Amino acid sequence: SQDKWEKFKYNSNPPTSGPHDVVWTKPGIYDTPQGDGYLVHSLEHGYIIISYNCEKVKSSCEDLKKELSDFAKEQKLSKLIVVPRPQLDVPIALTAWTRIDKMDKVDKDRIRRFIESYRNHGPEQTME
């Protein structure tokens, strides 16, 4: 049986576009990984996804999660998803439709610029 997380093949980690599930991941802060097919559908709607991998972080995982979560809440969680990604090759990755920015540590200015540049710029405009 095919693993539900590996339903689609993507050319980047995390993926930034491509085939996806009918359902999308809603805005929020998640404690468990979410399926790529759902996340890619969210990107299509203009979401920004902040993925992180605690294994790659020098500081504590709790600190990283809190910093990213607090930042996302400052942004009113509008079309924002914060999600762990164990297979991520760097500590943090931001994705938008066809865009990716990987970073070694939380850089709030860089994250803010990415969000301002790409949020709501997916090919499918939705009112959420």
C-alpha positions in Angstrom: 0.0 0.0 0.0 1.2 3.5 -0.8 2.1 5.7 2.1 -0.5 8.5 2.4 2.3 11.1 2.6 3.9 10.0 -0.6 0.9 10.2 -2.9 2.5 12.7 -5.2 6.0 13.3 -6.4 7.5 16.8 -6.0 10.7 18.4 -7.2 11.5 20.3 -4.0 11.5 19.7 -0.3 9.1 21.1 0.9 7.1 21.2 -2.4 6.0 24.6 -3.8 3.5 23.5 -6.4 2.2 20.5 -8.3 -0.6 17.9 -7.9 -2.5 17.9 -4.6 -5.4 16.6 -2.6 -8.9 18.1 -2.9 -8.7 19.2 0.8 -6.3 21.8 2.0 -4.7 22.4 5.3 -6.3 25.3 7.2 -4.4 28.1 8.7 -2.8 27.3 12.1 0.0 26.0 14.1 0.4 22.2 13.8 2.3 19.9 16.2 2.4 17.0 13.7 3.4 16.9 10.1 0.7 17.4 7.5 0.5 15.7 4.1 2.2 17.4 1.2 -0.9 17.0 -1.0 -2.9 19.1 1.5 -0.2 21.7 2.0 0.4 22.2 -1.7 -3.4 22.9 -2.1 -3.0 25.5 0.6 -0.2 27.1 -1.3 -2.4 27.2 -4.4 -4.8 29.3 -2.3 -2.0 31.8 -1.5 -1.0 30.4 1.8 2.5 30.7 3.3 3.9 27.6 5.0 6.6 27.8 7.6 8.1 24.4 8.0 10.7 23.5 10.6 12.9 20.5 11.5 13.9 20.4 15.2 16.7 17.9 14.4 18.5 20.6 12.5 18.3 23.3 15.2 21.1 24.2 17.6 18.7 25.7 20.1 15.8 24.0 21.8 12.9 22.8 19.7 10.4 24.3 22.0 12.1 27.7 21.6 12.0 27.4 17.8 8.3 26.4 17.8 7.4 29.2 20.2 9.2 31.8 18.2 7.7 30.7 14.9 4.2 30.3 16.4 4.3 33.8 18.1 5.4 35.3 14.8 2.6 33.6 12.9 0.1 34.8 15.6 1.4 38.4 15.2 0.5 38.0 11.5 -3.0 37.0 12.6 -2.4 33.5 11.2 -3.9 34.8 8.0 -3.3 32.1 5.4 -0.3 31.0 7.5 0.7 27.5 8.5 3.4 26.5 10.9 4.2 22.8 10.6 7.0 20.4 11.6 8.7 18.7 8.7 11.0 15.9 9.9 12.4 15.3 6.3 13.5 19.0 5.9 17.2 19.4 5.2 17.5 22.8 7.0 16.0 24.2 10.3 13.4 26.4 8.6 11.8 26.6 5.1 9.2 29.1 3.9 7.1 28.1 1.0 4.6 30.0 -1.2 3.3 28.9 -4.6 6.4 28.2 -6.7 8.6 30.0 -4.1 10.9 28.6 -1.4 13.3 30.2 1.1 15.4 28.0 3.4 17.1 29.4 6.5 19.3 28.2 9.3 17.7 30.3 12.0 14.7 32.5 12.5 15.1 35.8 10.7 11.9 37.7 11.3 12.6 40.4 8.8 13.3 37.9 6.0 10.2 35.9 7.0 8.0 39.0 7.1 9.3 40.1 3.6 8.5 36.6 2.2 5.0 36.7 3.6 4.4 40.3 2.4 5.7 39.4 -1.1 3.9 36.1 -1.6 0.8 35.7 0.6 -2.4 35.7 -1.4 -0.4 35.3 -4.6 -1.4 31.7 -5.4 -3.1 30.9 -8.7 -6.4 30.2 -7.0 -7.8 33.3 -5.3 -9.9 32.3 -2.3 -11.7 34.4 0.4 -10.7 32.8 3.6 
